[in-house]
Amino acid sequence: MEAEFISFDLYHPQPLLIVISGPSGVGKDAVVRTLQRRENSLHFVVTATSRPMRVGEVDGVDYIFVSDEQFKDMIARDDLLEYAVVYQQYKGIPKSQVRDAMASGKDVIMRIDVQGAATLRSLCPDAVLIFLIPSNQAEWVQRLMDRRTETPESMQLRVKTAQQELTRMSEFDYVVVNAQDCLDEAVASIEAIIDAEHHRVNPRKICL
């Protein structure tokens, strides 16, 4: 009697669309930069924004910096997967970046605000949404103060907005604490989430 062979060709992990979000000042940029240094198999989307460039930032690396008029042109041409007005400034995700990266087989990492994450979930229900939080409010406020980019008025607005955003944590798939001086632990948690997602019996199906 001939032996029956089981085919193992059924396991073909598909590219993931991973959203890293959370309140302003929670450390999204630091988490993404650390992931970039450690993970060559991921594509990191560069967000377009109309906000001014901060000291040390590089155009095309940290963000794609454009004027308000240029951003409005991108909206008119339907060049953006999603966009939002955050603190009176535009932020958005270029469609071509995401589609080209996923076509190459790479997982795609997006760093976007909470409002943008909600829009992304409506466009792509199978995206993996990760919500970053600080270990406590005092630590989070100190991070904002250390940036020295906030006026008293803008600080008040960010605190009020963050309080509202934290109530939306249940809309996400995972929550990761990014505590002060514990960046590597937060990044390791995100890497573990990505690894686990690639071992789902019923994989997510990304359609954009």
Backbone as ProteinMPNN parsed JSONL, in Angstrom:
{"seq_chain_A": "MEAEFISFDLYHPQPLLIVISGPSGVGKDAVVRTLQRRENSLHFVVTATSRPMRVGEVDGVDYIFVSDEQFKDMIARDDLLEYAVVYQQYKGIPKSQVRDAMASGKDVIMRIDVQGAATLRSLCPDAVLIFLIPSNQAEWVQRLMDRRTETPESMQLRVKTAQQELTRMSEFDYVVVNAQDCLDEAVASIEAIIDAEHHRVNPRKICL", "coords_chain_A": {"N_chain_A": [[0.855, -1.2, 0.0], [0.624, 2.138, -0.941], [2.137, 4.931, 0.616], [0.425, 7.769, 1.885], [0.96, 11.127, 1.22], [1.207, 14.15, 2.953], [0.484, 17.403, 1.993], [2.418, 20.234, 2.498], [2.232, 22.699, 1.439], [0.384, 24.556, 1.973], [0.861, 26.595, 3.675], [1.389, 29.811, 3.399], [2.451, 32.632, 4.354], [0.909, 35.796, 4.308], [1.477, 39.252, 3.361], [1.318, 41.678, 5.966], [-0.604, 44.477, 7.121], [0.292, 46.821, 9.28], [-0.57, 48.91, 11.871], [0.68, 51.428, 13.861], [-0.2, 53.284, 16.545], [-1.453, 55.895, 18.741], [-1.589, 58.298, 21.482], [-0.308, 61.676, 20.978], [3.143, 62.169, 21.622], [3.595, 59.764, 22.868], [5.608, 58.189, 21.961], [5.717, 57.083, 19.398], [7.333, 57.598, 17.142], [9.917, 56.96, 18.08], [9.63, 54.222, 18.597], [9.127, 53.232, 16.009], [11.518, 53.963, 14.703], [13.346, 52.337, 16.066], [12.404, 49.797, 15.386], [12.97, 49.916, 12.654], [15.751, 49.802, 12.652], [16.107, 47.211, 13.456], [14.592, 45.445, 11.923], [14.729, 44.322, 8.802], [12.97, 43.275, 7.039], [10.641, 44.626, 6.824], [8.464, 47.184, 5.531], [8.492, 50.605, 5.969], [6.184, 53.037, 6.074], [6.363, 56.341, 4.941], [4.957, 59.118, 6.227], [3.022, 61.762, 4.848], [3.003, 65.222, 5.607], [1.779, 68.455, 6.586], [2.877, 69.921, 8.554], [5.431, 72.01, 10.101], [8.93, 71.251, 9.68], [10.809, 69.718, 12.258], [13.722, 70.346, 14.31], [16.453, 68.344, 13.408], [14.971, 66.509, 11.999], [14.467, 64.762, 8.885], [13.581, 65.359, 5.591], [11.515, 63.175, 3.764], [12.423, 61.021, 5.112], [11.799, 61.071, 7.95], [9.299, 62.32, 7.707], [7.266, 63.184, 4.844], [7.514, 66.316, 3.946], [5.28, 68.832, 3.162], [3.596, 71.705, 1.753], [0.511, 73.323, 2.808], [-1.024, 73.78, 0.505], [0.114, 72.001, -1.339], [-0.548, 69.611, -0.084], [-3.323, 69.667, -0.263], [-3.568, 69.417, -3.002], [-2.72, 66.776, -3.312], [-4.832, 65.461, -2.075], [-6.894, 66.135, -3.833], [-6.079, 64.754, -6.109], [-6.513, 62.202, -5.317], [-4.436, 60.761, -4.131], [-3.937, 59.723, -1.657], [-4.15, 57.229, 0.845], [-5.392, 57.499, 3.294], [-6.234, 60.411, 5.196], [-5.939, 63.08, 7.568], [-6.835, 65.904, 9.631], [-4.824, 67.055, 12.054], [-4.301, 68.638, 15.043], [-4.628, 71.022, 13.648], [-3.127, 70.622, 11.371], [-2.248, 68.905, 8.354], [-2.075, 65.35, 7.855], [-1.149, 62.367, 6.158], [-1.355, 59.2, 4.332], [0.46, 58.075, 1.634], [-0.889, 56.34, -1.126], [0.536, 54.798, -3.074], [2.954, 53.954, -1.91], [2.203, 52.01, -0.003], [0.85, 50.004, -1.506], [2.83, 49.207, -3.359], [4.825, 48.18, -1.674], [3.518, 46.01, -0.391], [2.985, 44.453, -2.587], [5.487, 43.544, -3.121], [5.803, 41.672, -1.193], [6.388, 42.397, 1.391], [5.758, 43.073, 4.877], [3.901, 45.89, 5.979], [4.475, 48.795, 7.815], [2.713, 51.289, 9.459], [2.744, 54.508, 10.859], [0.54, 56.262, 12.476], [-1.951, 58.69, 13.56], [-4.606, 58.445, 16.038], [-7.126, 59.052, 14.973], [-6.627, 58.671, 12.227], [-6.063, 55.935, 12.277], [-8.555, 54.843, 12.817], [-9.885, 55.466, 10.456], [-8.362, 53.93, 8.7], [-8.983, 51.338, 9.577], [-11.655, 51.168, 8.792], [-11.33, 51.181, 6.043], [-9.738, 48.968, 5.635], [-10.442, 46.272, 7.14], [-8.939, 44.091, 8.091], [-6.467, 44.998, 8.863], [-3.727, 45.188, 11.188], [-3.998, 46.601, 14.236], [-2.211, 48.461, 16.521], [-1.977, 49.857, 19.679], [-0.227, 52.3, 21.303], [0.647, 53.164, 24.631], [1.576, 55.36, 27.349], [3.257, 54.643, 30.496], [2.156, 56.074, 32.553], [0.3, 59.144, 33.174], [1.79, 61.373, 34.078], [4.405, 60.814, 33.268], [4.054, 60.838, 30.518], [3.285, 63.553, 30.015], [5.646, 64.798, 30.79], [7.376, 63.931, 28.786], [6.378, 65.35, 26.581], [6.938, 67.946, 27.429], [9.714, 67.846, 27.493], [10.337, 67.846, 24.82], [10.174, 70.469, 24.104], [8.672, 71.854, 22.25], [6.176, 72.752, 22.584], [3.716, 75.195, 23.231], [2.059, 76.72, 26.082], [-0.658, 76.734, 25.389], [-0.84, 74.885, 23.231], [0.0, 72.617, 24.557], [-2.078, 72.223, 26.375], [-4.126, 71.618, 24.563], [-3.162, 69.224, 23.466], [-3.146, 67.507, 25.697], [-5.888, 67.4, 26.29], [-6.829, 66.256, 23.89], [-5.471, 63.787, 23.945], [-6.639, 62.565, 26.171], [-9.168, 62.073, 25.165], [-8.495, 60.342, 23.068], [-7.477, 58.105, 24.392], [-9.739, 56.847, 25.311], [-10.532, 55.378, 23.184], [-9.202, 53.044, 22.961], [-10.209, 50.445, 22.9], [-10.89, 50.019, 20.281], [-8.761, 48.964, 18.989], [-6.499, 46.218, 18.171], [-4.388, 45.356, 19.751], [-2.62, 46.38, 22.718], [0.216, 48.172, 23.732], [2.545, 48.962, 26.183], [4.614, 51.705, 26.312], [6.928, 52.427, 28.182], [8.922, 54.835, 30.017], [12.351, 54.749, 29.268], [12.195, 52.083, 28.564], [12.144, 51.235, 25.962], [13.081, 49.156, 24.268], [11.709, 46.944, 25.254], [9.065, 47.533, 24.566], [9.266, 47.51, 21.771], [10.019, 44.851, 21.359], [7.663, 43.588, 22.132], [5.948, 44.378, 20.07], [7.211, 43.139, 17.887], [6.768, 40.488, 18.617], [3.994, 40.378, 18.386], [3.676, 40.715, 15.609], [4.966, 38.416, 14.698], [3.295, 36.422, 15.796], [0.921, 36.986, 14.439], [1.571, 36.137, 11.895], [1.31, 33.461, 12.159], [-1.287, 32.728, 12.304], [-4.08, 30.557, 11.96], [-6.232, 31.21, 10.379], [-5.476, 33.457, 8.271], [-5.108, 37.06, 8.101], [-6.596, 39.047, 5.54], [-5.526, 41.336, 3.395], [-6.873, 43.956, 1.659], [-6.652, 46.544, -0.541]], "CA_chain_A": [[0.0, 0.0, 0.0], [1.442, 3.334, -1.034], [1.938, 5.912, 1.677], [-0.18, 9.023, 1.487], [1.782, 12.247, 1.661], [0.482, 15.373, 3.284], [1.089, 18.586, 1.388], [2.664, 21.354, 3.411], [2.291, 23.896, 0.614], [-0.749, 25.408, 2.303], [1.297, 27.693, 4.537], [2.011, 30.912, 2.668], [2.131, 33.874, 5.08], [0.637, 36.948, 3.466], [1.927, 40.508, 3.967], [0.436, 42.317, 6.926], [-0.646, 45.925, 7.218], [0.387, 47.024, 10.727], [-0.74, 50.31, 12.246], [1.148, 51.8, 15.197], [-0.873, 54.531, 16.852], [-1.47, 56.268, 20.147], [-1.597, 59.747, 21.685], [0.907, 62.432, 20.695], [4.118, 62.133, 22.697], [3.701, 58.442, 23.484], [6.836, 57.558, 21.507], [5.523, 56.33, 18.153], [8.503, 57.767, 16.279], [11.038, 56.205, 18.648], [9.345, 52.794, 18.389], [9.306, 52.931, 14.588], [12.953, 54.045, 14.384], [14.003, 51.142, 16.609], [12.004, 48.69, 14.513], [13.698, 50.058, 11.391], [17.129, 49.342, 12.846], [16.151, 45.788, 13.775], [13.785, 44.615, 11.029], [14.929, 44.661, 7.388], [11.928, 42.649, 6.223], [9.45, 45.456, 6.906], [8.471, 48.48, 4.837], [7.984, 51.648, 6.855], [5.563, 54.099, 5.289], [6.7, 57.72, 5.312], [3.732, 59.904, 6.218], [3.066, 63.136, 4.356], [2.444, 66.154, 6.581], [1.943, 69.883, 6.295], [3.456, 70.624, 9.704], [6.827, 72.405, 9.89], [9.966, 70.289, 10.036], [11.482, 69.976, 13.522], [15.183, 70.216, 14.29], [16.928, 66.962, 13.369], [14.166, 65.689, 11.091], [14.931, 64.714, 7.498], [12.485, 65.23, 4.632], [11.529, 61.901, 3.055], [12.821, 59.961, 6.047], [10.884, 61.162, 9.092], [8.02, 62.632, 7.07], [7.316, 63.926, 3.589], [7.03, 67.639, 4.341], [4.682, 69.582, 2.055], [2.789, 72.856, 2.167], [-0.941, 73.086, 2.832], [-1.519, 73.733, -0.87], [0.571, 70.736, -1.933], [-1.339, 68.525, 0.497], [-4.661, 69.74, -0.857], [-3.449, 68.862, -4.356], [-2.662, 65.321, -3.151], [-6.206, 65.039, -1.789], [-7.674, 66.282, -5.069], [-5.657, 63.712, -7.048], [-6.804, 60.908, -4.695], [-3.146, 60.106, -3.944], [-3.764, 59.322, -0.265], [-4.969, 56.137, 1.362], [-6.192, 58.178, 4.31], [-5.62, 61.639, 5.693], [-6.699, 63.717, 8.638], [-6.318, 67.17, 10.152], [-4.439, 66.809, 13.444], [-3.742, 69.883, 15.589], [-4.716, 72.028, 12.576], [-2.142, 70.319, 10.335], [-2.588, 67.709, 7.587], [-1.213, 64.164, 7.82], [-1.779, 61.372, 5.307], [-0.572, 58.059, 3.87], [0.446, 57.906, 0.171], [-1.347, 55.014, -1.551], [1.509, 54.041, -3.861], [3.934, 53.328, -1.02], [1.637, 50.818, 0.639], [0.557, 48.969, -2.498], [4.077, 48.706, -3.933], [5.523, 47.375, -0.664], [2.807, 44.751, -0.182], [3.153, 43.663, -3.807], [6.817, 42.93, -3.048], [5.757, 40.634, -0.167], [6.813, 42.906, 2.689], [4.805, 43.657, 5.809], [3.945, 47.344, 5.944], [4.263, 49.46, 9.095], [2.244, 52.674, 9.385], [2.73, 55.278, 12.103], [-0.499, 57.277, 12.256], [-2.694, 59.109, 14.745], [-5.767, 57.619, 16.38], [-8.176, 59.339, 13.989], [-6.244, 57.993, 10.995], [-6.187, 54.485, 12.477], [-9.977, 54.504, 12.675], [-10.176, 55.512, 9.023], [-7.71, 52.781, 8.085], [-9.753, 50.136, 9.93], [-12.861, 51.13, 7.966], [-10.907, 50.855, 4.68], [-9.09, 47.654, 5.632], [-10.787, 45.675, 8.435], [-7.969, 43.098, 8.539], [-5.209, 45.609, 9.304], [-3.373, 44.92, 12.584], [-3.936, 47.899, 14.903], [-1.493, 48.419, 17.798], [-2.149, 51.122, 20.397], [0.824, 52.573, 22.281], [0.281, 54.021, 25.751], [2.645, 55.542, 28.332], [2.961, 53.91, 31.73], [1.293, 56.943, 33.357], [0.103, 60.456, 32.562], [2.878, 62.291, 34.439], [5.533, 60.486, 32.394], [3.7, 61.286, 29.17], [3.357, 65.015, 29.98], [7.054, 65.166, 30.86], [7.943, 63.716, 27.449], [5.984, 66.483, 25.751], [7.668, 69.117, 27.901], [11.118, 67.676, 27.13], [10.496, 68.165, 23.404], [10.297, 71.925, 24.037], [8.006, 72.342, 21.029], [4.788, 73.054, 22.924], [3.316, 76.369, 23.994], [1.043, 76.307, 27.074], [-1.938, 76.496, 24.715], [-0.781, 73.633, 22.475], [0.083, 71.533, 25.541], [-3.438, 72.013, 26.871], [-4.879, 70.953, 23.503], [-2.674, 67.844, 23.333], [-3.619, 66.741, 26.852], [-7.325, 67.177, 26.094], [-6.981, 65.306, 22.785], [-4.996, 62.471, 24.393], [-7.651, 61.991, 27.06], [-10.223, 61.556, 24.292], [-7.959, 59.219, 22.294], [-7.311, 56.936, 25.26], [-11.034, 56.169, 25.456], [-10.777, 54.597, 21.969], [-8.266, 51.923, 22.945], [-10.914, 49.199, 22.598], [-11.025, 49.883, 18.83], [-7.519, 48.387, 18.491], [-6.315, 44.781, 18.394], [-3.383, 45.141, 20.79], [-2.112, 47.551, 23.424], [1.609, 48.002, 24.155], [3.01, 50.045, 27.047], [5.944, 52.218, 25.995], [7.344, 53.117, 29.401], [10.172, 55.576, 29.959], [13.579, 53.942, 29.339], [11.894, 50.672, 28.31], [11.797, 51.209, 24.539], [13.352, 47.837, 23.69], [10.636, 46.03, 25.657], [7.894, 47.847, 23.744], [9.539, 47.036, 20.408], [9.973, 43.38, 21.399], [6.248, 43.201, 22.17], [5.403, 44.559, 18.722], [7.777, 42.065, 17.062], [6.074, 39.25, 18.987], [2.655, 40.462, 17.804], [3.809, 40.47, 14.17], [5.293, 36.991, 14.522], [2.093, 35.644, 16.087], [-0.046, 37.211, 13.366], [1.968, 35.331, 10.739], [1.038, 32.057, 12.448], [-2.731, 32.507, 12.435], [-4.657, 29.525, 11.1], [-7.022, 31.962, 9.414], [-4.716, 34.702, 8.137], [-5.77, 38.285, 7.683], [-6.552, 39.286, 4.104], [-5.441, 42.775, 3.187], [-7.349, 44.417, 0.351], [-6.618, 48.001, -0.621]], "C_chain_A": [[0.887, 1.246, 0.0], [1.098, 4.319, 0.083], [1.314, 7.184, 1.102], [0.638, 10.174, 2.062], [0.906, 13.478, 1.89], [1.207, 16.556, 2.662], [1.23, 19.69, 2.428], [2.752, 22.678, 2.645], [1.176, 24.893, 0.959], [-0.332, 26.65, 3.08], [2.065, 28.732, 3.742], [1.647, 32.216, 3.377], [1.976, 35.059, 4.129], [1.127, 38.233, 4.143], [0.861, 41.108, 4.875], [0.487, 43.831, 6.771], [-0.762, 46.244, 8.706], [0.361, 48.511, 11.037], [-0.257, 50.506, 13.679], [0.614, 53.184, 15.497], [-0.83, 54.789, 18.352], [-1.429, 57.782, 20.277], [-0.267, 60.396, 21.307], [1.841, 62.37, 21.899], [4.302, 60.784, 23.355], [4.952, 57.693, 23.026], [6.696, 56.749, 20.233], [6.768, 56.399, 17.269], [9.682, 56.933, 16.779], [10.856, 54.703, 18.44], [9.609, 52.412, 16.938], [10.788, 52.973, 14.21], [13.705, 52.818, 14.879], [13.654, 49.914, 15.793], [12.778, 48.723, 13.201], [15.13, 49.552, 11.51], [17.201, 47.832, 12.997], [15.496, 44.894, 12.737], [13.938, 45.063, 9.571], [13.817, 44.133, 6.49], [10.633, 43.462, 6.205], [9.601, 46.707, 6.048], [7.805, 49.499, 5.748], [7.474, 52.817, 6.016], [6.0, 55.457, 5.827], [5.442, 58.567, 5.136], [3.976, 61.288, 5.624], [2.418, 64.06, 5.385], [2.684, 67.593, 6.148], [2.549, 70.626, 7.48], [4.908, 70.983, 9.431], [7.792, 71.308, 10.334], [10.621, 70.693, 11.357], [12.988, 69.793, 13.369], [15.569, 68.742, 14.327], [16.143, 66.059, 12.45], [14.687, 65.817, 9.663], [13.73, 64.501, 6.581], [12.616, 63.931, 3.853], [11.931, 60.734, 3.917], [11.882, 59.946, 7.246], [9.452, 61.39, 8.61], [8.305, 63.159, 5.664], [6.688, 65.282, 3.89], [6.541, 68.41, 3.115], [3.93, 70.775, 2.623], [1.314, 72.456, 2.225], [-1.485, 72.93, 1.413], [-1.112, 72.436, -1.563], [-0.239, 69.563, -1.389], [-2.746, 68.507, -0.097], [-4.664, 69.206, -2.283], [-3.413, 67.336, -4.308], [-4.054, 64.759, -2.874], [-7.035, 65.061, -3.071], [-7.347, 65.201, -6.082], [-5.949, 62.306, -6.524], [-5.519, 60.085, -4.512], [-2.979, 59.486, -2.565], [-4.708, 58.184, 0.114], [-5.909, 56.658, 2.438], [-5.477, 59.459, 4.689], [-6.521, 62.229, 6.77], [-6.063, 65.059, 8.964], [-6.091, 66.964, 11.642], [-3.748, 68.062, 13.975], [-3.599, 70.94, 14.49], [-3.659, 71.846, 11.488], [-2.546, 69.012, 9.652], [-1.562, 66.597, 7.806], [-1.917, 63.109, 6.974], [-0.805, 60.325, 4.819], [-0.659, 57.948, 2.349], [0.079, 56.475, -0.223], [-0.232, 54.182, -2.185], [2.534, 53.324, -2.995], [3.431, 51.997, -0.48], [1.448, 49.692, -0.372], [1.836, 48.374, -3.087], [4.81, 47.796, -2.944], [4.846, 46.024, -0.466], [2.924, 43.855, -1.41], [4.506, 42.955, -3.82], [6.881, 41.853, -1.963], [6.144, 41.101, 1.219], [5.622, 43.303, 3.561], [5.001, 45.164, 5.797], [3.613, 47.909, 7.323], [3.833, 50.898, 8.843], [2.261, 53.292, 10.773], [1.724, 56.402, 11.896], [-1.236, 57.569, 13.554], [-3.949, 58.261, 14.91], [-6.907, 57.824, 15.384], [-7.884, 58.624, 12.674], [-6.37, 56.495, 11.093], [-7.633, 54.029, 12.323], [-10.391, 54.502, 11.209], [-9.595, 54.295, 8.325], [-8.481, 51.49, 8.364], [-11.009, 50.049, 9.081], [-12.528, 50.76, 6.524], [-10.376, 49.436, 4.576], [-9.318, 46.978, 6.979], [-9.758, 44.678, 8.967], [-6.589, 43.681, 8.85], [-4.988, 45.286, 10.781], [-3.149, 46.264, 13.272], [-3.32, 47.76, 16.295], [-1.541, 49.803, 18.434], [-1.054, 51.265, 21.444], [0.289, 53.478, 23.386], [1.505, 54.225, 26.637], [2.299, 54.777, 29.605], [2.092, 54.733, 32.683], [1.259, 58.334, 32.734], [1.258, 61.408, 32.855], [4.09, 62.072, 33.545], [5.278, 61.008, 30.984], [3.807, 62.807, 29.036], [4.81, 65.476, 30.015], [7.737, 64.981, 29.513], [7.613, 64.89, 26.53], [6.762, 67.739, 26.147], [9.131, 69.05, 27.483], [11.365, 67.989, 25.661], [10.671, 69.657, 23.167], [9.71, 72.501, 22.738], [6.59, 72.821, 21.322], [4.657, 74.381, 23.662], [2.319, 75.901, 25.059], [-0.302, 75.977, 26.428], [-1.939, 75.167, 23.965], [-0.666, 72.433, 23.411], [-1.302, 71.194, 26.076], [-4.284, 71.263, 25.845], [-4.459, 69.493, 23.377], [-3.154, 66.977, 24.498], [-5.102, 66.418, 26.702], [-7.574, 66.137, 24.994], [-6.582, 63.907, 23.214], [-6.012, 61.794, 25.301], [-8.794, 61.394, 26.253], [-9.756, 60.319, 23.531], [-7.831, 57.956, 23.133], [-8.617, 56.172, 25.452], [-11.332, 55.265, 24.259], [-9.866, 53.371, 21.88], [-8.939, 50.607, 22.551], [-11.119, 48.978, 21.104], [-9.812, 49.198, 18.2], [-7.431, 46.905, 18.821], [-5.385, 44.492, 19.565], [-3.055, 46.47, 21.458], [-0.706, 47.227, 23.923], [1.995, 49.215, 24.991], [4.428, 50.435, 26.643], [6.402, 53.082, 27.163], [8.678, 53.831, 29.206], [11.355, 54.636, 30.148], [13.338, 52.446, 29.145], [11.502, 50.475, 26.841], [11.986, 49.823, 23.937], [12.262, 46.835, 24.044], [9.381, 46.268, 24.83], [8.07, 47.317, 22.327], [9.478, 45.517, 20.348], [8.533, 42.879, 21.431], [5.617, 43.315, 20.793], [5.928, 43.48, 17.783], [7.085, 40.735, 17.347], [4.659, 39.223, 18.408], [2.712, 40.134, 16.311], [4.079, 38.997, 13.907], [4.057, 36.123, 14.743], [1.062, 35.785, 14.976], [0.292, 36.386, 12.128], [1.727, 33.838, 10.963], [-0.443, 31.793, 12.717], [-3.183, 31.404, 11.486], [-5.504, 30.172, 10.005], [-6.368, 33.332, 9.245], [-5.587, 35.886, 7.743], [-5.598, 38.467, 6.172], [-6.63, 40.79, 3.867], [-5.855, 43.136, 1.772], [-7.399, 45.936, 0.358], [-6.937, 48.458, -2.046]], "O_chain_A": [[1.783, 1.386, 0.833], [-0.065, 4.509, 0.438], [1.632, 7.61, -0.008], [0.964, 10.185, 3.249], [-0.002, 13.782, 1.116], [2.424, 16.682, 2.8], [0.282, 20.028, 3.137], [3.288, 23.661, 3.157], [1.044, 25.937, 0.32], [-1.07, 27.633, 3.14], [3.247, 28.556, 3.447], [0.641, 32.841, 3.039], [2.815, 35.286, 3.258], [1.186, 38.296, 5.371], [-0.334, 41.051, 4.585], [1.497, 44.391, 6.344], [-1.792, 45.97, 9.323], [1.176, 49.276, 10.521], [-0.725, 49.835, 14.598], [0.93, 54.145, 14.796], [-0.257, 54.019, 19.123], [-1.253, 58.481, 19.279], [0.775, 59.741, 21.316], [1.407, 62.499, 23.043], [5.079, 60.659, 24.302], [5.324, 56.682, 23.623], [7.472, 55.821, 20.002], [7.204, 55.389, 16.717], [10.363, 56.278, 15.99], [11.817, 53.994, 18.142], [10.239, 51.39, 16.666], [11.26, 52.108, 13.473], [14.597, 52.315, 14.197], [14.517, 49.075, 15.535], [13.194, 47.681, 12.694], [15.66, 48.945, 10.579], [18.233, 47.228, 12.704], [15.805, 43.705, 12.668], [13.348, 46.061, 9.158], [13.732, 44.5, 5.318], [9.637, 43.025, 5.629], [10.702, 47.222, 5.861], [6.696, 49.283, 6.236], [8.246, 53.494, 5.337], [6.003, 55.681, 7.038], [4.929, 58.71, 4.026], [5.012, 61.906, 5.87], [1.393, 63.712, 5.971], [3.647, 67.905, 5.447], [2.718, 71.844, 7.418], [5.557, 70.332, 8.612], [7.499, 70.539, 11.249], [10.951, 71.861, 11.56], [13.46, 69.166, 12.421], [15.082, 67.983, 15.165], [16.589, 64.953, 12.144], [15.265, 66.835, 9.282], [12.953, 63.566, 6.777], [13.689, 63.613, 3.341], [11.8, 59.58, 3.508], [11.243, 58.932, 7.527], [8.519, 60.726, 9.06], [9.433, 63.531, 5.34], [5.474, 65.385, 4.067], [7.285, 68.615, 2.156], [3.662, 70.843, 3.823], [0.927, 71.388, 1.75], [-2.309, 72.053, 1.152], [-1.908, 71.842, -2.291], [-0.577, 68.637, -2.126], [-3.286, 67.442, -0.395], [-5.647, 68.61, -2.725], [-4.004, 66.674, -5.161], [-4.41, 63.697, -3.385], [-7.783, 64.125, -3.356], [-8.22, 64.768, -6.835], [-5.666, 61.322, -7.208], [-5.516, 58.87, -4.713], [-1.991, 58.796, -2.316], [-5.886, 58.177, -0.242], [-7.084, 56.293, 2.479], [-4.263, 59.579, 4.524], [-7.706, 61.911, 6.86], [-4.91, 65.318, 8.622], [-7.032, 66.729, 12.399], [-2.734, 68.497, 13.429], [-2.596, 71.65, 14.413], [-3.329, 72.791, 10.771], [-3.113, 68.122, 10.286], [-0.362, 66.846, 7.926], [-3.137, 62.963, 7.052], [0.41, 60.515, 4.875], [-1.752, 57.746, 1.818], [0.664, 55.516, 0.281], [-0.076, 53.002, -1.87], [2.939, 52.206, -3.312], [4.142, 50.992, -0.498], [1.843, 48.554, -0.119], [1.915, 47.163, -3.293], [5.353, 46.762, -3.334], [5.523, 45.0, -0.381], [2.957, 42.631, -1.284], [4.661, 41.906, -4.444], [7.907, 41.187, -1.822], [6.223, 40.289, 2.14], [4.612, 43.801, 3.063], [6.116, 45.656, 5.628], [2.601, 47.551, 7.925], [4.494, 51.637, 8.113], [1.84, 52.666, 11.746], [2.021, 57.386, 11.217], [-1.159, 56.807, 14.517], [-4.304, 57.469, 14.037], [-7.576, 56.865, 15.0], [-8.783, 58.036, 12.072], [-6.739, 55.836, 10.12], [-7.903, 52.964, 11.767], [-11.154, 53.641, 10.773], [-10.24, 53.694, 7.466], [-8.616, 50.644, 7.48], [-11.398, 48.951, 8.683], [-13.325, 50.109, 5.849], [-10.544, 48.778, 3.55], [-8.479, 47.093, 7.873], [-9.707, 44.44, 10.174], [-5.641, 42.929, 9.077], [-5.947, 45.13, 11.537], [-2.214, 46.987, 12.929], [-3.84, 47.033, 17.143], [-1.188, 50.799, 17.803], [-0.958, 50.453, 22.364], [-0.432, 54.439, 23.118], [2.384, 53.364, 26.68], [1.169, 54.316, 29.768], [1.378, 54.175, 33.517], [2.08, 58.663, 31.879], [1.665, 62.171, 31.979], [4.729, 63.031, 33.112], [6.176, 61.55, 30.34], [4.358, 63.301, 28.052], [5.168, 66.442, 29.342], [8.587, 65.788, 29.135], [8.473, 65.366, 25.789], [7.191, 68.503, 25.283], [9.73, 70.074, 27.154], [12.479, 68.358, 25.288], [11.242, 70.069, 22.158], [10.196, 73.5, 22.208], [5.879, 73.248, 20.413], [5.399, 74.653, 24.606], [1.786, 74.797, 24.952], [-0.999, 75.06, 26.861], [-2.904, 74.407, 24.041], [-1.173, 71.355, 23.103], [-1.655, 70.023, 26.213], [-5.064, 70.38, 26.204], [-5.307, 68.618, 23.202], [-3.531, 65.824, 24.29], [-5.523, 65.29, 26.957], [-8.416, 65.252, 25.144], [-7.269, 62.939, 22.889], [-6.221, 60.584, 25.209], [-9.328, 60.341, 26.603], [-10.513, 59.363, 23.363], [-8.053, 56.854, 22.632], [-8.597, 54.972, 25.727], [-12.273, 54.472, 24.303], [-9.779, 52.736, 20.829], [-8.306, 49.749, 21.935], [-11.481, 47.877, 20.689], [-9.829, 48.885, 17.01], [-8.191, 46.396, 19.646], [-5.565, 43.509, 20.283], [-3.19, 47.537, 20.859], [-0.462, 46.149, 24.465], [1.8, 50.356, 24.57], [5.331, 49.599, 26.632], [6.28, 54.306, 27.134], [9.464, 53.467, 28.331], [11.368, 53.823, 31.073], [14.181, 51.63, 29.519], [10.641, 49.655, 26.522], [11.138, 49.362, 23.173], [11.924, 45.972, 23.234], [8.705, 45.317, 24.436], [7.145, 46.746, 21.75], [8.944, 44.954, 19.392], [8.219, 41.856, 20.823], [4.839, 42.451, 20.39], [5.172, 42.957, 16.965], [6.843, 39.947, 16.433], [4.178, 38.17, 17.988], [1.891, 39.366, 15.809], [3.492, 38.4, 13.003], [3.798, 35.198, 13.972], [0.402, 34.812, 14.611], [-0.607, 35.981, 11.391], [1.921, 33.038, 10.048], [-0.806, 30.764, 13.286], [-2.723, 31.327, 10.346], [-5.492, 29.735, 8.854], [-6.673, 34.262, 9.992], [-6.649, 35.734, 7.139], [-4.575, 38.084, 5.604], [-7.658, 41.425, 4.105], [-5.255, 42.672, 0.802], [-8.103, 46.54, 1.167], [-6.958, 49.658, -2.32]]}, "name": "protein", "num_of_chains": 1, "seq": "MEAEFISFDLYHPQPLLIVISGPSGVGKDAVVRTLQRRENSLHFVVTATSRPMRVGEVDGVDYIFVSDEQFKDMIARDDLLEYAVVYQQYKGIPKSQVRDAMASGKDVIMRIDVQGAATLRSLCPDAVLIFLIPSNQAEWVQRLMDRRTETPESMQLRVKTAQQELTRMSEFDYVVVNAQDCLDEAVASIEAIIDAEHHRVNPRKICL"}
